[in-house]
Amino acid sequence: MEPQEIREGYLVKKRTVLNYWTAMWVVLSEDGLEFYKKKTERSPKGMIPLKGATLISPCQDCGNRTLVFKLTTASKQEHFFQASHVEERELWVKDIKSAIRCLQGGKKFARKSTRRSIRLPDTVNLNELYTQLRDQDKGVKELKLEQENRIFNHCFTGCTVVDWLISKEKARNRVEALMLATGLLNEGFLQPAGELSKDGAVSGDKSIFLDHTRAFYYFADSGFFCEGNSSEDESLVKDEFRGNIVKQGCLLKQGHKRKNWKVRKFILRNDPAFMHYYDPTKGDEPLGSIHLRGSVVTAVDFVPDGTHRPGEDRVDPSRARGVQKREVKNERRQ
């Protein structure tokens, strides 16, 4: 019996030989993790056995890269993967850990049974805590804060998070609240917004800056953007990022000039409705944006760029041009 496929999708993987990052199509089964250069390929570029493997998330071994998890095999080979957003990473990590536990216990992978086993009484669920923080009514309020002639939108201070954790009885005292807030920052749920918080993120003791009234942070999946002394044109560009994130993830996108297909991370925002796309292997600067107001979305089975699918009739371009010329001559005669 073939192993059951549990999850599949695009992840950014660190190459072991040339030490660079590239987008791969990854398939998780009950006993291994296969990765492909393209989704359509039949033969994987590699396979990571899960028996005896260990997983670390979050992983801090990759410099400034966030949303990374590390999978170490029984033979001590290390593999690094990066997700496009927090929820995506959590789903991959949860399923991989469940598959590893099932292999150790000789059990069949089942989402319901493994989901119950994850929730230990003394274990803090940072993913659940983050969801409560993001609650519009009962969570931490996203504000417009000003500092050094710069305006930080969809933002809040570190001490606000600490105060919220204590007031909601998520922590018994300020020390515990700082530990939880630091965990949220390490996991990538919270992101530093200003210079003070960014300095704290790369320092040895992040908790000192988390409990500071001038250290600004934002939720990883919020519509955060910063604006300063800019021109009207720059302000118009910033307006694209005002909307809340509705959906995000990786898709294949066709290029405008070369017509080749590449994996791109897409972020969909509303009010105003924009879709920005990024290189998932690089930084947070978008490669481009699509204004969705007045746009029409159509599902198609093929792209009319000269390519064709197997089984479809293909017209010779030279014959097609001849037909077009004859039609033009007929029109002139009429």
N, C-alpha and C positions, 0 to 999 in steps of 0.2 A: 504494500500500500504506500502510495506517494505521500510525503509530508503535506500537511494542510497549510495553505497560504493564509497568514494571519493579517498582514498589513503590507501595503506597497505604496510607493510615492517617491517624489524627488527629495533627495537630501544632498547637501554639499559635503563631499568627502575629501579628507586630506590624503594625497597620494604618498605612498610609503617610499618611493624611489626618488622622485624629483622634488618632493616636499612642497607641492603647491596644491591649491584647493580647486576642485572641479565638481560640477553638478552631476549626480548619478541617479539612475532609477534603481531604487532599492526594494527588494522583496524579502519580507520576513516570513519564514516558515517555522515549523515546530522545532527543527533541529539546527537551523542555520540562517545566515543573513547573506543573500546574494545581491551583487550590485552589477548593473549594466551601464554601458556608455549611453545607450538609447533605450527607450521603452520598447521599441519594436524589435530589438535584437533578441535572438533565441539563446545564444551562448553567453553566460555571464563572464565579466572580466575577473571576477573572483568570488570566493565563498568563504564566509567566516563561520566556523563551527561554534555552536553555543554550549555544547557540553563542557562543563568546567570553566566556562567564561565568567567574567565579572564585569559589571557596568558601573561607571561613575558619572553622576550628573548632579549638579553642574560640574563641568570640567574647566579648571583655570589654567591649563597647560598651554593655551594657544594665544597668549598675548591679549590683545584687545578684543578678540572674537568672543561674542556672547552666544548663548543658546547651543553650546557644544556639549556633547556627551562622548565618553570614551568607553570603548569596548575592548577588553583585554582577554585574549584566548587562553586556554589551558597551557599553551606553549609560550606564553608571555609576549605574544605579538599584540601591539597596540594599534587600534583603529579609531580615528576621530571622525565624528559626524556632526554637522551643524544643521539645525532646523531653521525654517524661515520665520517662525513665531513661537511664542511660549506654548500655546495649546498643542501645536504640532509636536514639539519636543516631548511634552508630557505624555502624549499618546504613544509615541514610539518607545519611550523609556519604560512606561508601564507594561506594554506588551512584550518587550524584550526580556524584562525582569521576570515576567510571568512564565515565558517560554523556558528560561533558564531554570526556574524553580521546578517546573513540570519535568524537565529532563533529569534533575537531581532526584526527584521523588518517584520517577518512573510513572508519572501520571499523564493523562491526555490533556492537551491544552483546552481549557474552557473558560470563557470570559467571566461567567457568573461566579464560579467557585474561586478563581484566582482573585477576583475583585474583592471578595470578602476577606481573603487571607492577607491582603495588603494592609487593611485598616487595623493596625495594632493600637491598643488603648493608649500607650505612652508615646506614640509616634505623631508628630505634628505634620499635618497635611498642608503644605505651603500652597498647593494649587487651589485647594478649597478656601484657604485663608485669603488668597489673592482675589478670588471671586467675590468674597464678602467685602473686601476693601473697595472693589470696583462698583458695588451696589449704588445706584444713583440716589436712593433715598436714605439708606442707613450706613453707607460707606464714607470714605474720605472724599471731600468735595474738591473738584478740579477748579482752580481759580486762574485769574489773570494777574500775575505778580510782576512787579517792576524792580529792576536793580541795575544801577550804573547805566541809565539811559537805554536800557533794553527791556522789552516786555516779553515775559514768558507765559505762553498760553497753555491751558489745560495742565496746570502745574500745582504743586503744593510743597510745603516745607517738610524736612525730615522729622522735626519734632511733632508735626501734626499726625504723622503715622504712629509714632511712639505713643502719643496721647490717646489716639483711637484704640490701639491695642490694649491699653490699660482700662479705658472706659468701657470697652466691650468685654472685659474680663478674659481676654485672650492671653494675658500675661499677669502675673501676681504683683510684679513690681517693675520699676524702670529698667533694671538690669536685664530681666527676662524679655521685656519688650524690645530692648536694643538688640538682643540676640536674634529675636524673630525678624526684626527689620533688616538686620544684616544678612540673614538667610534669604530674605526676599530679594535683596540687592544682589547677592551672589548668584542666585538662581536666574537673574535677569528679569524678574517680575517688575522691579523698580529700576529706573534708569536715571543717572545723574544729568541735571539740566544746566546748572551754572558752573562757574569756574571753581567755586569752593567745593561743591559736591563732586566734581570731576577729579579734583586733587585728592579728595578723600577716597574715591573709588580705586585709585592706584597706590594709596598709602597702605601702611601695615595695619592700622586700626581704623576701619571704616565707621565703627560705631560712634566715634567722637564727632564726626561730621553729620551723622544721621540725626543726632539730637541737637542740631544747630538751627536757630531761627532764620539764618540767611543761606542755608544750604537747600537748594531747590531740587525736586525730583519729579518724575512723571511716570505714569503707567506705561508698560511696554507696548500695549496695543491701543494707546489713546491717540488723539489727534494733535499731539504736542507740536508746537513750532515756536520759534523765537524771532522777534522782529526788533530792529534797532533803528538807527538813523539811516534810512534807506530812501531811495527814490520812489516815485509813484509806480513805475514799472516793476520794481522789485517787490513792492507791497502787493501788487496784483498777483505776482507769482506766489507770494506767501499765502494769499487767499486760497490757493488750491489745497492747502493742508489744514484748513480750518475744520473740515468735516470729521466726524467720528469714523473710525475704521469699521466697515461692515463685514468685510471678508478679506482674507489674504492667503497666499500660497503660490506654488510654482506651476507655471504652464509653459508650453512650447509657443514661441512667438516667431513669426516670419519677418525677416528683415525687409526694409523698404527698398534697398538697392540691389543687394546680392541675392535676395529671395531665399536665403538659407534659414534654417530653423535653429533657434537656440533656446535654452532653458532660461526663463526670466521669472523673477519674483514679482508678483502683482499685488498691489494694495488698493482695495476699492473703498472710497470714502463717499459719504453723502453730505448734502447741504453745505457747500456745493458738491455736486456729483462729479468726482474725478477718479480716474484709474491711473496710478503711477506704476511704472515698471523699472526694475533694478537688476543689476547683475548679482545673483545670489552669492557669488564667490567673493565679492568685494564689499565696499563700504555702503553707507546709507544714502549716498547721493543718487537721485533717480536718473535713469538714462533718458526718460521721456515721460510725457503725461498725455492722457486722452480725456478731453472735456466731454462728458456724457450728456449734457443738456442738448436735446434735439436729436440725439443719436438713435440709430436703429440697430438692434442686435438680431442677427439671423444665424441659425444653426445650419451648417453646410456639411456635405459629405466629402467635398474636395475643394481645393483652392484653384481658381481659374488663372493660373500663372504659366500655363504651358505644360504642366505635369498632368499625368493621367493615372487613374487607378487601374489595376489589372482587370481585364475583361471589358474595358471601355473602348469604343472606337476612337482611333486617333487620326486626325486629318493632317495631311501633308501641308506644312506652312506655305510652300511654293504654290500648291494647287489652290490653297485658300486665298492667296493673293490674286491668283488668276481669276477666280470667281468674283472677287471683289471688284477687279478692274472691269470685267464684263458687265457687272451690275451698274457701275458708274457710267459706262458708255451707253447702256440702254436708257438710263435716266436722261442723258444729254439728248438722245434721239427723240425722246418723248417731249 
